[in-house]
Amino acid sequence: MDNSQFKSKGIVYSYKILLSLLLMYVNTFCVMGQASIKMTKHLPAVEQWIERYFAEGEIPPFSFIYGGKQSDSFIKQWEYSAEKQTVDEPDVIKYIVTYTNPSNGLSVKCIVKGYPDYRGVEWVLHFTNIGTGNSLEIKDVNVCNISIQYPVEGDFNLHYSEGSHISKYDFHPRSIKLITGERKQMSPEGGRSSQGDYLPFFNIESPAGQGVVLSVGWTGTWQTSVCAENRNTVALTAGMERMNLFLYPGESIRTPSISLMFWEGKDRMDGHNQFRRFILAHNSRKINGKLAEYPLSSGFNYRDPSPCGEYSCITSEYAIAMVKRYIQFGLKPEVFWLDAGWHTDASDFEHGKSWANTTGNWTVDTLRFPKGLRPVANVIHQVGAKFMVWFEPERVVRGTQWAVEFPEWMLEKPILGDDNREDNTWLLFDLGNPEACKWLSEYIGDMIEENGIDYYRQDCNIEPAKYWEANDKPGRIGMKEIRYVEGLYSFWDYLLERFPNLLIDNCASGGRRIDWETTGRSAPLWRSDYYHYYDTDGLQSQTYGLEFFLPIHGTGSLNTDTYSFRSSMSSALIYNWKVTNTQASIPEMQQCLKEFSEIRPYYYEDYYPLTGIEDITPLDIWIAYQLHRQSDGSGIIVAFRRSDSSKNEISVKLRGINAKEQYRVINMDTDKVCNMSGKELMNKLILKIENPRSSLLIKYEPINTIKK
């Protein structure tokens, strides 16, 4: 219809009005079935927030389609109950809110937790068919479905980090301005929760000096969308990407979990740092009620000589000798880390075998370890360290022990056209099978106990999504994925309960399984397989991006020159130094560990990027960040001048400090000290590095604190 047709009806429509009508339509689509949350100038108290938005007669902050109808059209008529639970953990409140269809017995139980000190709330849904027949179709489950209206109009900004691609862009920080009416849709790749373009943590900054951090807990294929409906309202949805199914009588499923953390402050870094404290306080591994510190680790001369790889040729005697070698030179780690290659057949390189094509033979190679791994563990324990061992139980290669003995527990996917593709020989151990999951839990638990293993490292070098999809039954889309993810959590929870001091290192070709659920149970100590390219600048970028959300993660250090070592620093670290190499410098190694000991605690503190977030991968730039401790006002600045940078100095502005305080500023490389006011540090601090491919460490501390 052109403009003349409008005029013929006596109505004049401008293009501006047409655009407004179009946006109105898009916005209506954005908010369909959503709970509407109105923010004020002050953030809501968490318990009141829960009682308000999970109240009887209200549309809850989740939605789904049941029997072809949107939940907002019927949920108010369902039977409702809410019960406050007793919780032992400090600063936690918990409710169980249940909605039940009175006509056919579908029950939706919502377990809600609140964290008042951090203005955080978390919930997960459980759908149960308590009727006598199959349920109607359940689909489009958005565990989070809300619109948030702020008291000020302006632009909304979405801040997130990329996931893992095994590239220099792994965990690169991103910020985009949301365009009104345009939906930003996000999801991972391959069935691993942080593979691809998105880490499932999102900071949405409003124009009101407030914001919300949305976290998704689902170690599978989640989906999230963010939409600026208008100049003061933003809509958020999140759930599972593939789910269209019915439930059998008595059958129950869980959904992804969702966390929202509300913040206010001068800029979005206030939100990021509140979230870092939140995740440390309430969604990180605790041992004896205290935050578990993930370890400083070392290997056993990582990467055997060709044709062996990883630890495919290591023996019990060699491992013990390496432990003693590290102790001899004062290089004792907290953990000795035995990675891939210790299992049966992994060393048979003469027949084309390696650790990678023998997963499924989960017995210790008795040719190299005739008494199992216990003798190695005993020596490690004698020197006062712990023992961590790599497993990859989910990827099973055809022809291996598990594939032959338990074919009914294996999931297959369609064979790709290229018969020579390695993944055509891979099977997926079905963690969604309760019998298989129970057996695996006990089997791995027994191996941990029998071999004296302290920490468990789980790898996953397989993309499970295609296996799940290929094994869904008609009318049950998504069920294999749901059962599998439930099984993974059950398996890890079993290990953590059986071994109260256990830590789990979460690896999936590097950090490809990072989400709200895994961070509570584990940490990615090998955050990216891009390490294998040993691009020191890429390692710097990984730290720079991940620190926006996660204080606990690690990577490897291969070289002991200052630039390389500092590029790998984070709260956890594995040093793979060749102590048998004649070119190795023991004093350099000792100096690295001494420096790391002083810097390491600051990675658990507040984080501030100092050099922007545009493209942080080029070789002609500087990259610098600040770690600030609120409790005593001290902090660390870590800076790198990359190889092609022509600048020998840059100017930065520090955050988190007191403008009225006087600070002692120490160059940790030269021991040069100067005093500066907080106001000066907040306005301009010159970082100077004379030579390209060099680094700088600066420590600052308030003078009044020093005197005390």
N, C-alpha and C positions, 0 to 999 in steps of 0.2 A: 504494500500500500504506500503510494507516494504522497508528497505534501498536498498535491491538488485534490486528492481524494478526501483528505482530512478537511480541506477548505470547503469542499462541496457539501459537507454536513454542517457547515457553519461553525466549526471548531478549529481554532488555530493552535497547532502543537509546535512548540519549538523543539529543537534537538536536545536542548538542556532538559526539558520536561521528559522527553522520551528516555533519556539516560537515567533520570531519577526513577522513572517507572521500572526500568530494567534492573537498577540496583535494588529497588524495593523487592522485586521478585527474587533476586539472588539472596538478599538478606533473609527473606522469609524462609528460603531453603536452608540457610545457615542455621537457623534457630529451631528448626522443626523438632518438636518433642523434647526440648531442652528445659532443664531447671534454670530459672533466672535468678542470678545472684547480684544484689545491689551492694556495692562497696560505698563506705563513707570515708571521711577524712582520716578515720582511725580504723586500724585493722580489727577484724572480729575476734572475740574470744573463742577458742577452739571448741569448747564444750557446747557453748550456745550455738555455734555454727552447725555442729552435728545435730543438735536437738531441733534446730530450725529447718534444715534442709533434708533431714531424714524423718520428718514428722508425719504423723497420720494425716491423710487428706491433702498432702503436698506431692507434687511431682518430684521424685527423688533425682539426684544428680547422675543417674544412669538411664539407659533406655534400651529397648529391644523390640523386635517385631514377633508377635506370637499369633499363629493362625492367620497371618496376613494383616494383623492390626497393630498399629503403633501403641506402645505401652502407655503413653501419656493419655490415651483415650479410655483406658480401663483400670490403670493401676490404683486409682483412688477408690475404686469399688471393691478391690480385693481385701481379704482379711489381713489385718495388720497387727503386729506385735513388736515391742522393743524392750530389750532387757539390758541393763547395765551390768557389766562383768567386773569381777574382782581381778585386779592385775598386780603382780608383784613388782614389775619394773617401775622405777620412779618416773614421774612426769609422763605417764601414759594413762589414758582413759580408753575404755573399750565398750562398745555396744554390739549387740546382735539384733539386727532389724530384719523382720521376716514379712514377706508379702505372699499371700497364698490365694490362688484362684479357687473360689468356693465351688465351682461347677465341675472342674475336671482334675483338680488336685495338683496342679503345678505349683511348686513352692520356690520362691527366690529368697535365699538367705544372704543378707549383706553383713559381713563382718567389718566393722568400722573401728579404727583406732585414731585417737587424737593425741597430739604432742603439744601441750600448751606452751611450753617454753620456746618452741620454735615455730609456733603458728602453723603446724603441719597436721594434715589429716590423710589417712590412708584407708582404702577399702578394697574388698574383693567380693565377687558374687559366687554363690553356689546355687545352681539350678537342680532341683530334684523333682522327679515325677513320683508323687505319692498316690497317684490314681491307679486304677486297675487295668487300664489300656494304654496304648502308646500315646505319648503327648502329641499335641499339634506341632507344626513346624516352628522352630526357634531360629531366628536369624538376625543379622545386623545388630549384634549386641555391642553397644557402646557402654563400656563400664564407666567411662566418664562422658557425660553429655551435658555441658553447662554453657551458659552465657554469663559473662561478668560485666556489669555496667559500673563504670568509674565516674566520680563526681566532676571530672575535668575532661574536656575534649582536646584531641590532638592525635598524634601519630602513635601507633603501636609498633614495637620492635620485637622481633623474634630472635633470640640468641641460642645457638646450639653448637655442638661440635660434630664433625663427621665421624663415621664409624671407621672400620679398618678395611682398606683395599689392598694391603701389602704394598703400599706406595709411600712416597714422601708426603702425601696429603693425609695420611692416617691421623685422625682426631683433630684435623685442622679446625680452628674456631671460625664460626660463621655468624653474621648478623644481617638481617634483612628487615626492611620496613614493610609492614603488611599493607597491601593495597585494599582499600575498602571493597568488600564484596567478593574478593578473590580468595579461594580456599587453598591453603598450603597443605598439601597431602604428603605424608611421610610414612615410610615403612622400610624394613631391612631387606636383605637379599638372602636367598638360599635356606631360610629357616634358622639362621643364627642371628641373635638379637641385635648385635652391633656390627654386622657385616654390611658394608655399603656406605651410603651417604649420611647415615644418621646414627648417632648415639642416642638412646631413648631417654634423654633428659633435656628439657626445654625451658628456657627462662623467657617468659613473656612480659615485657616491660610496657607499662601503660603510661599515658601522658600525665598521670596524677602523682608521680613520685612513688608509685606502688607497682607491684608486679606479683607474678605467681610462677613458681617452678613446678612444672608437670613432669612426673617420672612414670614410666611404664615398666611394670614387672611382668615380663613374659619371655621365656627363653625359647622363643619360636618366632613366628611371623606376626608381629603386632602391627597396628596401624594407628596413626594419629593425624588429626587435621586441626589447623588453627585458621580462624577466619575473623577479620575485623569487620563486624557487621555495619558499624557506623563509626563516628569519630570518638565515641566513648564506650563502646561495647565490643567485646571480643568473645568469640565462641570457640570452645575446645571440645573435641571428641577424641576418644581413644578406646581401643579394644583389640580384638583378634581379627586378622584380615579375612580368613576363610572360616566361616561358621554358618552352616545352614543344615539343621539336623532336627531329628525328633529323639525323644528319650523313651526307653523301654520302662515298663512299670518298675518302680523301686530304684531306677538308675539316677545317678547324680554326677554332675560335672562342675569343675571350677573354671573361672575365667582368669584373664590377666588381672593383676593388681594395679591400683592407681594410687599415686601419692600427689597431693597438692601442698605446696608450702607457700604461704603468703608473706610478702616482705614489703618494707617501705624504706626509702633512703634517697640519698643524693643521686645515685645512678645504679645501674644494674649490678655492679660489683658488690654492692651491699647485699643484694639477693644471692649472688653466687657464694659469698663467704658465709652467709647464714645457712645456705644449703650444705656447704662443706661441714660446718659444725653439726648440722642436723644429721647428716649421714654418718658421721663419726659417733654421735651420741646414740642413735637409734637404729641404724641399719648397717652396722659393721660387726664383725665377729667379736664376741666377748668370751673371755675365759676367766672363770671365777669372778664374774661380774665386772671385769675390767676390760678396756679396749685391748684387743690383741694386736701387737705390733708385728707386722709381717717382716720376714727376715732379710738380713744381709747374708747372701749365699755364695758358695763357690762350687765348682764342679770338680772333675778329675782329669784335667787336661782335655777340655771339651773338643770334640771333633777328632776322631781317630784318624790316623793317616789313610790316604786312599789305598784300597778301594773301600775301606770301612768308613762309616759315617756315624755321627753322633757318638754313641757308646757301644756300637755293634761289636767291637773287638776287645772291650775292657774285660779284665779278669778280676777275681776276688783279690789276688795278690797285688795287682797293679793299683786297684782302688785303695787298698790299705796303705800301700807305699805312698800314694799321693796325699792321703790324709797326713801321714807323718811328715811328708815334705813341706806341706803348708804350715804345720805346727813348728817345724824346725826353723822357719824363717819369720815366725811371729805373724803369720797371715791367717790365723784361725778365723773362720767365718762362724756365724751363728748356726748355719745349716750347710751340710754337704748335700748337693743336689745331683741325684743320678737320673739322667734323662733317658731318652729312647735308646733301646738296643740291648737291654739286659735279658730279654725273654728268649725262649726257645726258638732256634733256627735263624735268629736275627744276624748271626755272624757267618752264616753259610754263603759268603759272597762268591765262592767258586761255582755255585749253582744259581747265581743271579739273585740271591735273596738278601734282604736288608731288613732293618727294623720296620720300614714302611710297608712292605708287602708280606709281612708275617704277623700283623696284628690279628689276634684271634688265638694265638698260641700263648695264653696267659699262664705259663709256668716259667719258673726261673731256669735259665740255661745251665744245666748241671755240668756241662763240659767246662764252662768258665767259672761257675759258682757251685762247686760240688756239694757244699753244705748250705746252699741257698744264700740269701743276702744277709743273714744274721751275723756272720763273722765280721762283715764290713760295718754293720750297724753297731756291733759291740765296740769296735775300735773308735768309731765316731763318738759314741757315748762316753768312752773312757777319757777322751780329750775335752769333754765338756760341750760338745756340739750336738745338733740334731740331724736327722736323716730324712730327706725327702726323695720320693721315688715317683717317676713318671708312669702313667697308665693311659691307655686309649681303648677303653672297653666297648665303645659304641660302634667303631668301624671294624668290621670283621671281613677279612679277605677270604674269598672262596678257597676251599681246600685246607684251611687251617683247622685246628682242633675244635674250636667252638662251632665253626660252620658245619663240620661233619657230625659232631655229637648232638647238636641242638638245632637242626634245620627248622623246626617248628617255631623257634624264637627269632628267626631272621626275617627282616623285611627286604623285599627286592623292589627295584624300580625298572621301568622299561630300559632295555639295552639301547645305547646310542648307536648311531650308524657306524662309527669307527670302532671296529672290533679291537683295535690295539689300544684304545683308551684305557688307562689304568683303572679309572673308577667303574668301568664295566665289570670288574672283578670284585667290587665291594658290596657287602651286605650291611644292613643296619640292625644292630642288636635291639630288639623290641622292648624298650623300657616300659612301654604301655601295656605289656602283658604282665599281670600281677605275679604270676608264678616265676617268670623270667626275672622280673625286677627283684623279687625276694631272694631268689637264688644268687643273683649278681651281688646284691648287698652283702649277703653273708660270705660269699666267696672272696670278694675284695677285702671285706673286714677281716677274714681269717688270714689272708695274705699279709695284711698290714701287721696283724698281731704276731704271726709266726716269724716274720722277717725283721721285727724290731723297727718298723717304719714309724716315724713321728708325724710327718706331714705328707699329704696325698696330693699329687699333681695329676689333674685330669685334662687330657688333650681331646680334641674332636676335629679331625681333619676331613670331615665329610659334611656335605650339605644335606640335611635331613628332609627338607621340604618335599622334594620329588618322591621320596620314599613314603612319606605320609600321604601325599595326594594319591599315589598309585594304589594304596591299600585301604582307602576309604570305601565303605559300602554304600550302595545306593540310598539316598535320603539321609546320609550321615556325613556330610561334608564337614571336615575339620575334626572329626572324632579321634582319628589316629594321632593327630598333633596334640590334642588335649590330653589324651591318655599318656602320650609319651612325655610331655612336659611335666605332668603330674608325677610320673614315674621317676624322672630325673630329680625332682625335688625330694621325693620320698627316699631315694637312694642316698643323696647327700645328707639328708636329715638323719637317716639311720647311722651313717658314719660319724656325724658330729655328736650324736647321742651316745654311741658306743664308745667313742674316744673323746672325752670331754676336753682334752688339750690339743686336739687335732686342728690343723689349718688346712684349707683346701686352696690350692693354686688353680685358678680357672683359666685354662688355655683352650683355644679353639682356632688353630692356625694363627696363634697370637690372640689378641683381645677381641674375639668376635662373638663373645657371649656375655657382654657386659649389660646388665639391666638392673632394675630395682630389686628383683628377686635374687639375682646372683650376688650382688654386693653384700647382702646380709649374711650370706653363707661362705663367701670366698673373696679372693682378690686376683686380678690378672698380673701375675709376676713376670709374665713374658707378653707384654701388651701388643706386640706386633711382630710378625715374621719378617717385616721389612728390615729388622736387625740383621738378617742374613746378608744383606747387601753392605752392611756396616757403613752406612751413610751417617756420619756423626751429626750433620746438620738436620737430617730427618729425625734423629733421636731427640734433638733439642725441640723440634716442632711438636713432636708427640707429647712431651712434657708440657709445653706451653699450652696446648689445646686441652689435654685431659684435666689439667689442674683447675679449669673453670668449674668442674663438677666433682671430680674424684680426688681425694687426698691420698688414696692408697692404690698404688700401682708400681710396676717395676719393669726393668729391662736389663740387658746385659752390657758389660764393659769388657771389651776385648784388648784394648791398648791402655797403657799407663801414662801417656803424655797428658798434660793437664787439660788441654782442649777436649780430647776424646773422653777422658774420664768424666769431666763435668757435664759433657753432653748427655751422659747416661744417668745422671743423678736424679733421684726421686725418693719417695719414702722407703722403697725397697730396691734391692739391687742384687744381681748375680755377677761376680767377676770371674771371667773365663781366661785368666792369665796363664800363660805357658811357663810354669815355674821350672820346667826342664829345658827350656830354650836357652842357649848360650847368649842370646841377645837380650834376654830379659833383665830388667833392673829391679832387684829386690828392694833397694831403698826407695825407688819410685812407687812400688807397690805399697810399701809401708806408709809413705806419705799420703797416698790416695786414701787409704783406710783411715788415717788420722784425720784428714780433712773431712771425709764423709761422716765420721763420728760426730763432728761438731755441727755440721750443716743439717744432717738428716732430721733432727727433731722439728726443724722449721717447716718441713713439708707437711706437717700436720696442722699448721697454723693458717692464717688468712693469706690469700693469694691475690696479687695485682699484676696484670700484664703492663709492661712499661713501653712497649714499642709497637702497639697497634695490632690489628688482626686482619689487615688486608691479605695479601699473599705473603705468608711467612716462610715460603720455601726457597726463594732465590738465594744465590751465593753472594750477591753484592749488597747485602743488608746487615744490620745489627739485629740481634734479638736479645731482649732483657726482660727479667721479671723480678718481682719483689715478694718476699715471704715475711709476713709481719705477725709477731706474737703479741696479742692483746694484753696478756697477763702482766708482762713487764715492759712493754713498749719497745722491745728490741726487734731487730729484723736482719734479713740477709738480702742482698741484691746479687743476682747471677746474670752476667752479661757475656755475650759472644760477638766478636767481630769476625764475620765470615771471610772466606778466602779471597773473594773478589771485591770486598768493600773498600772504597777509596777514602772513607772517613776514618780519622783516628780518634774522633770523639763525638759523642752525642749528648743531648740534654734530655733529662727525664724529670718527672714530677712524682714524688713519693706520696703514698696514700696511707691512711690509718694512723698517722702520727699526730702528736699534739703540737699545734702551731706555737704555743707559748713555752714549750719545753726546749732546753738546750741538749744537743746530742753530740756524742763522741762518735766520729765516723772513721772506721779503720779499713784501710786497704789491706786485705788479707794476703795479698801477694808480695807487697813491699813492706808491710808493717807501718806504713806512713799513717799518722793520725792527725785529724783536724777536728775542731769543734764548729758546729753549725746550729743555727736555730731551726726549730721545726718549721717555721714560716719559710725559711730559705729552702729547706729540703722539699717543701711542698710546691714551691715556685720554680726551682731550677737546681738540679744537681748534674754536674758535668761528669760523664763517664768517659775515661780516656784509655785507649788501648793502642799502643804504638804500632804493632805489627798485625797484618792480616792473619786469619786463622789462629786467633788468640782469644783468651777469655779473661774475665775479671770477677773477683769476689769481693764484695764490700759488706762489712757488718756495721750496724749502727745500734747505739744503745743510749737511753736517756741518762744524762750525767747525774741527776738526782738519785736515780736508781742505783748507779754505780757506787755513789758515796755511801748509800745505805748498806 
